[in-house]
Amino acid sequence: MNISDIKRMGIIFPVYDRIGDQVAYIRPVNNVGMIIPYVDKIVKSRNEMRESFYFQGLVTPESTMKYFRSIIYDDHDRVQFVLNFCGNPVGNYGLHYCGERLFELDNALNWTGVKGMFGYFDRLLYDIAFTLLGAKVVQAKVLSSNEKVIKWHEKGGMRNVSVRPMILDKVFKRYRETDEGEIPNTPMTVTVMEIRKEWWKK
């Protein structure tokens, strides 16, 4: 199975708590109609949290829909999921296949501000990547200033593997990792974290 299969099949993945009750589920976004009802929530949450992302500028409903259309219809290596917790849509989260059986967690966004629920979704995305998609490694790249998210991933089993310098494109308000030999123009760095299949569930 690959990411395109997950999008095409529209598989709904349940999330269970420790005593076996279903508390949540995630569903892959495979048509724009799934996102339209939540665009305003996505834009509001994304703009409030923009300092946590590589792109530091403001997003709009139009740019948000363009982003989701590209993932749904053009990008066969990415999938975004709508997250549902206790009967309510609460956010979106994604996986990005980078090649060589390496996946990255992609653009997590909590629409509600309610704490504690994203640990469930982290574990489910690891499970999807390792058991269905054949991943060897799942990574997360987090701006090093975002200590809260780094601790959250550590609690879920990820380990810090490197810290990389960044370039800030001041015109487009976007961070990117430096290329070899390139001199950083900002003190900001990105922390690369990962969990490996052999660590999963140990």
Secondary structure, DSSP 8 states (H G I E B T S, - for coil): --HHHHHHHT--EEEE-TTS-EEEEEEE--SGGGTGGGHHHHHHHHHHTGGGSSB-S---HHHHHHHHHIIIII-TTEEEEEEEETTEEEEEEEEEEEETTEEEEEEEEESS---S-HHHHHHHHHHIIIIIS--SEEEEEEETT-HHHHHHHHHTT-EEEEEEEEEEETTTTEEEE--TT---SSS-EEEEEEEETTTTT-
